[in-house]
Amino acid sequence: MLSPISRITAAACLLLATTRAAPVAETDPGATPAPCNQTALAAAADAYVAAQQAGRIALLLAVTAPNWTYVENNEPLPDVAAGGSLVSASDPANPYVIGTQIHHGGGDASASSPGAVVLVDSIVSTTNAWLFNATKTLQYVRQQNWTVLPEADRSSRAVLRAAGDAYLDMWSNATAAATVPWGRPCTRLEGSAYTGRGRPDDSCEAGIPTNHHQAPNTHRRYVIDEAMGTVSVFCLWEHMMNASDSHELRLEKGKLRYVHTMTVCGGKPCRL
């Protein structure tokens, strides 16, 4: 599986995860994606970033299937998929932090374009998003190490999926926190709020939920990358205004190392 590809500009972070399979359903944690074509995944990610930087949808259409779908903040946008415009992520006057999952079809996804992009699923955060500050987010991301893990330090798809689910279950399940593979050091980037202090005892446990009777985090979509030790989960953040949410976790040697989150509340200021 190709790593989540990070392309960082002065105005925005574009955080991408790619897979050559349909989103793994919440009810089917054992599902296994089709084999990945690394070249196709990288080409699609580069095309997406170029399209966002230029605000030109044509650059993305070169790698999409005819019937592809674009989803933004949990809502399908058919006009974009039909050939509309994309917001330019390189405009410093309008900062964004964008998390995107790019899903590729299998060999039979389209007779004319096997393996082409069938779904671009994005969480697009800007002003009013939870703890939003693109400049700070960029600063903190650049301090982190997102290199490919040695094989001995990698976790299985099942372990990564379980870690993501355990973390997201903490708001509605009192026992979930005990099953998160907490590690130290671990740093959480929540919007632009950063827990890292550069210390070996940095922990992602600070500020975790103490109220476990909140609405659950539902409608989960996953991209899992063993080589990078990551699970990207998009979901509906029900206890905060039914917000659109992205959580990406990285495990190193089976322990949690990084957590990145974005939460968007339908253009309104996010409030608990």
Secondary structure, DSSP 8 states (H G I E B T S, - for coil): -----EEE-SSEEEEEEEESS----TT-TT-------HHHHHHHHHHHHHHHHHT-THHHHTTEEEEEEEEETTEE-HHHHTT-----TT-TTS-EEEEEEEEE--TTS-SSSTT-EEEEEEEEE-TTSTT--HHHHHHHHTTS------GGG---HHHHHHHHHHHHHTTT-TTGGGGS---SS-EEEETTEE---S-TT--S-TT--S---S--EEEEEEEEETTTTEEEEEEEETTTTTEEEEEEEEEETTEEEEEEEEEE-TTS----
